[in-house]
Amino acid sequence: MVTFAPADEILRVLREIADEDWMAMPPWARNLAYRLVCLQRPDDVSVLREASADLLSFGPDWDRHAHELRDRADRIEARG
């Protein structure tokens, strides 16, 4: 179901889970969910920054991707 869910719905679930129990969703599932949202909203600066912050929470394996998302958000804002 998540594959075809709209970005708003995916974000709502991610934020609800984070509010209830931040570690309730495994990192791979969070990464996939944020990836789907970023694909649906590639120029949404707030989503890119939220996804970046989430990736930084899971150790150095994801840092490069997190920085790329943050840099993309910076570039979009600069064009702005």
Protein Blocks (a to p, Z undefined) as FASTA:
>chain_A
ZZmpcfklmmmmmmmmmmmommlpcfklmmmmmmmmmmmmmmlmklmmmmmmmmmmnojk
lmmmmmmmmmmmmmmmmmZZ
